[in-house]
């Protein structure tokens, strides 16, 4: 498989690095990056082929990964469009609907779209992907290979579900960091040093997540096992319940989902 990335930013670099760690041939990867200094860094770091414009990178190969910011997608797609010849185009830009991308690509219909998250930068991300019906199982497997190079992958059957994915896992790392901040703040207020609070908070999150993943049990059951009647955990959870923490989190994620839909509409407008 030959891949051309349109844009060489953080997520593109994460995917390229993940592919190379899995033995992918650097010579089969091309990157279109308009910033000269960034092109030099990419070539030096990954030994991939780098180009200043799409016309210099064509023919693109089997897969074109649109890795530009959502606000830049329209312009980038229009520059790519004249040079497409049956490639599968994968968008990793948040909020860009495939109908809009197809229009900007001059009617190109062999499309897929995904929503990764920032832990992909260390190979620990999770992505969700959707592809149109025209994408064959073989082509879909190519997308899987690319996205699994930076973490787990979930396929969804409707493009609209990517808004929910954006709200849950795309924005999700920020929710986790927010809770870690709260744990660190509480630790300081209770007399622990900032370093101690940070280490305790991070290790607790990592360990709890690993336990949930590896046990395969419902997280509600795991929570109950930690919660002794009349104990400290029960007191803490009672305070959270009284404050409506769980309901607030659900409302927050619904707000993120609604905003994802709004942004998709805004980004898709041609005027």
C-alpha positions as CSV (number, residue, x, y, z in Angstrom):
1,X,0.0,0.0,0.0
2,X,1.2,3.5,-0.9
3,X,-0.1,6.4,1.2
4,X,-0.1,10.2,0.7
5,X,-0.8,12.5,3.7
6,X,-2.1,15.9,2.9
7,X,-0.8,17.8,5.9
8,X,2.1,16.9,8.1
9,X,0.9,18.0,11.6
10,X,0.8,16.2,14.9
11,X,-1.8,13.5,14.0
12,X,-0.2,12.8,10.7
13,X,3.2,12.4,12.4
14,X,1.7,10.1,15.0
15,X,0.2,7.8,12.3
16,X,3.4,7.8,10.3
17,X,5.4,7.0,13.3
18,X,3.0,4.2,14.3
19,X,3.1,2.7,10.8
20,X,6.9,2.8,10.7
21,X,7.1,1.0,14.1
22,X,5.0,-1.7,12.6
23,X,7.4,-2.2,9.8
24,X,5.7,-0.1,7.1
25,X,8.1,1.0,4.3
26,X,8.9,4.7,4.7
27,X,9.4,4.9,0.9
28,X,5.7,4.1,0.5
29,X,4.7,7.2,2.4
30,X,4.4,10.7,0.9
31,X,3.5,13.9,2.8
32,X,2.3,17.2,1.3
33,X,3.3,19.9,3.7
34,X,3.4,23.6,2.6
35,X,5.7,24.8,5.4
36,X,9.4,24.3,4.3
37,X,10.7,23.8,7.8
38,X,8.1,21.3,8.6
39,X,8.9,19.3,5.4
40,X,12.5,19.2,6.4
41,X,11.6,17.9,9.9
42,X,9.4,15.2,8.5
43,X,12.0,14.0,6.0
44,X,14.7,14.0,8.7
45,X,12.5,12.3,11.4
46,X,10.8,9.7,9.2
47,X,12.7,9.4,5.9
48,X,9.4,9.8,4.0
49,X,9.0,11.6,0.7
50,X,7.9,15.2,1.2
51,X,6.3,17.6,-1.2
52,X,5.3,21.3,-1.3
53,X,2.0,20.8,-3.1
54,X,-0.4,18.0,-4.1
55,X,0.5,18.1,-7.8
56,X,4.1,17.3,-6.9
57,X,3.0,14.2,-4.9
58,X,0.7,12.8,-7.6
59,X,0.0,10.0,-8.3
60,X,-1.0,9.5,-4.7
61,X,-1.1,5.7,-4.5
62,X,-3.8,3.7,-2.7
63,X,-4.8,5.9,0.1
64,X,-5.0,9.7,0.6
65,X,-5.2,10.8,4.2
66,X,-6.6,14.3,4.6
67,X,-4.8,15.4,7.7
68,X,-5.3,19.2,7.7
69,X,-7.3,21.3,10.1
70,X,-11.1,21.4,9.5
71,X,-10.9,25.1,8.5
72,X,-8.3,24.3,5.9
73,X,-10.1,21.2,4.4
74,X,-12.0,23.0,1.7
75,X,-8.9,24.6,0.2
76,X,-6.8,21.5,0.6
77,X,-9.5,19.2,-1.0
78,X,-9.9,21.5,-4.0
79,X,-6.1,21.4,-4.5
80,X,-6.1,17.6,-4.3
81,X,-9.2,17.0,-6.5
82,X,-7.6,17.4,-10.0
83,X,-5.1,14.7,-9.2
84,X,-7.3,11.9,-7.9
85,X,-7.6,8.7,-9.9
86,X,-9.6,6.2,-7.9
87,X,-7.8,6.5,-4.5
88,X,-9.6,6.0,-1.2
89,X,-9.6,9.3,0.6
90,X,-9.6,9.2,4.4
91,X,-10.4,12.4,6.4
92,X,-9.1,12.6,10.0
93,X,-10.4,16.2,10.4
94,X,-13.1,16.7,13.0
95,X,-16.5,17.9,11.8
96,X,-16.0,17.6,8.1
97,X,-19.0,15.7,6.6
98,X,-18.3,13.3,3.7
99,X,-20.9,14.9,1.5
100,X,-19.1,18.2,1.8
101,X,-15.7,16.6,1.3
102,X,-17.0,14.9,-1.8
103,X,-18.2,18.2,-3.2
104,X,-14.9,19.9,-2.6
105,X,-13.1,16.9,-4.2
106,X,-15.1,17.5,-7.4
107,X,-17.6,14.6,-6.8
108,X,-15.1,12.0,-5.7
109,X,-17.1,9.3,-3.8
110,X,-14.6,6.7,-2.5
111,X,-14.4,8.2,1.0
112,X,-13.9,7.3,4.7
113,X,-13.8,9.4,7.8
114,X,-12.5,8.9,11.3
115,X,-12.3,10.6,14.6
116,X,-9.0,9.9,16.5
117,X,-8.0,11.3,19.8
118,X,-4.8,12.8,21.2
119,X,-3.5,9.8,23.0
120,X,-2.7,8.6,19.5
121,X,0.4,10.8,19.8
122,X,1.8,8.1,22.1
123,X,0.2,5.1,20.3
124,X,-2.5,4.8,22.9
125,X,-5.4,6.4,21.1
126,X,-8.8,5.2,20.1
127,X,-10.4,6.1,16.8
128,X,-13.9,5.5,15.3
129,X,-14.3,5.3,11.5
130,X,-17.0,5.2,8.9
131,X,-16.8,4.5,5.2
132,X,-19.3,4.8,2.4
133,X,-20.8,1.7,0.8
134,X,-18.5,1.9,-2.2
135,X,-15.5,1.1,-0.1
136,X,-14.6,-2.6,-0.5
137,X,-13.5,-4.8,2.4
138,X,-9.9,-4.7,1.1
139,X,-9.9,-0.9,1.1
140,X,-11.5,-0.8,4.5
141,X,-8.7,-3.1,5.7
142,X,-6.2,-0.5,4.6
143,X,-7.9,2.1,6.8
144,X,-7.9,-0.3,9.7
145,X,-4.1,-0.9,9.2
146,X,-3.5,2.9,9.2
147,X,-5.6,3.7,12.2
148,X,-4.7,0.7,14.4
149,X,-1.0,1.9,14.1
150,X,-1.9,4.5,16.8
151,X,-4.3,2.6,19.0
152,X,-7.7,0.9,19.0
153,X,-10.3,1.3,16.3
154,X,-14.1,1.1,16.3
155,X,-16.1,1.0,13.1
156,X,-19.6,2.7,13.1
157,X,-22.4,2.1,10.6
158,X,-23.6,5.7,10.4
159,X,-21.6,8.8,9.8
160,X,-23.8,10.8,12.2
161,X,-22.5,8.6,15.0
162,X,-19.1,10.3,14.6
163,X,-20.5,13.3,16.4
164,X,-21.2,11.2,19.4
165,X,-17.7,9.7,19.1
166,X,-16.3,13.2,19.0
167,X,-18.2,14.0,22.2
168,X,-17.2,10.8,24.0
169,X,-13.6,9.9,23.0
170,X,-12.5,12.8,20.8
171,X,-13.0,15.3,23.6
172,X,-12.8,12.6,26.2
173,X,-9.1,13.1,27.1
174,X,-9.9,16.6,28.3
175,X,-12.6,15.2,30.7
176,X,-10.0,12.8,32.1
177,X,-7.4,15.6,32.5
178,X,-10.1,17.7,34.2
179,X,-10.8,15.0,36.8
180,X,-7.0,14.5,37.3
181,X,-6.7,18.2,38.0
182,X,-9.4,17.9,40.6
183,X,-7.7,14.9,42.3
184,X,-4.4,16.8,42.3
185,X,-6.1,19.9,43.8
186,X,-7.8,17.9,46.5
187,X,-4.5,16.1,47.3
188,X,-2.8,19.5,47.8
189,X,-5.6,20.8,50.1
190,X,-5.2,17.6,52.2
191,X,-1.5,18.3,52.7
192,X,0.2,16.2,50.1
193,X,2.9,17.8,47.9
194,X,2.1,18.6,44.3
195,X,4.4,15.8,43.1
196,X,2.8,13.3,45.4
197,X,-0.7,14.4,44.3
198,X,0.2,14.1,40.7
199,X,1.8,10.7,41.0
200,X,-1.2,9.3,43.0
201,X,-3.8,10.8,40.6
202,X,-2.1,9.5,37.5
203,X,-1.3,6.1,38.8
204,X,-4.9,5.7,40.1
205,X,-6.4,6.6,36.7
206,X,-4.0,4.4,34.7
207,X,-4.5,1.5,37.1
208,X,-8.3,1.8,37.2
209,X,-8.5,2.0,33.4
210,X,-6.3,-1.1,33.0
211,X,-8.3,-3.0,35.6
212,X,-11.6,-2.1,33.8
213,X,-10.1,-3.1,30.4
214,X,-8.4,-6.4,31.5
215,X,-11.1,-7.7,33.9
216,X,-13.8,-7.3,31.2
217,X,-16.4,-6.7,34.0
218,X,-19.0,-4.0,34.1
219,X,-17.5,-0.8,35.6
220,X,-20.5,-0.4,37.9
221,X,-19.6,-3.8,39.5
222,X,-15.9,-2.7,39.9
223,X,-17.1,0.5,41.5
224,X,-19.3,-1.4,44.0
225,X,-16.4,-3.6,45.0
226,X,-14.4,-0.6,46.0
227,X,-17.3,0.9,47.9
228,X,-17.6,-0.6,51.4
229,X,-20.7,0.2,53.4
230,X,-20.1,3.1,55.7
231,X,-16.6,3.6,54.4
232,X,-14.6,6.5,52.8
233,X,-15.5,5.6,49.2
234,X,-19.2,5.6,50.0
235,X,-18.9,9.0,51.6
236,X,-17.1,10.4,48.5
237,X,-19.6,8.9,46.1
238,X,-22.5,10.1,48.1
239,X,-21.1,13.6,47.9
240,X,-20.7,13.3,44.1
241,X,-24.3,11.9,43.8
242,X,-25.7,14.8,45.8
243,X,-23.9,17.2,43.6
244,X,-25.2,15.5,40.4
245,X,-21.8,14.7,39.0
246,X,-22.8,11.8,36.8
247,X,-25.8,13.7,35.4
248,X,-23.5,16.8,34.8
249,X,-21.0,14.6,32.9
250,X,-23.8,13.2,30.7
251,X,-25.1,16.7,30.0
252,X,-21.6,17.9,29.1
253,X,-21.2,15.1,26.6
254,X,-24.6,15.9,25.1
255,X,-23.5,19.5,24.7
256,X,-20.3,18.4,23.0
257,X,-22.4,16.2,20.6
258,X,-24.6,19.1,19.8
259,X,-21.7,21.4,19.2
260,X,-20.1,18.8,16.9
261,X,-23.2,18.8,14.8
262,X,-23.3,22.6,14.7
263,X,-19.6,22.7,13.6
264,X,-20.3,20.2,10.9
265,X,-23.0,22.4,9.5
266,X,-20.9,25.5,9.7
267,X,-17.8,23.9,8.1
268,X,-19.9,22.6,5.2
269,X,-21.3,26.0,4.1
270,X,-19.9,27.2,0.8
271,X,-20.9,30.8,1.6
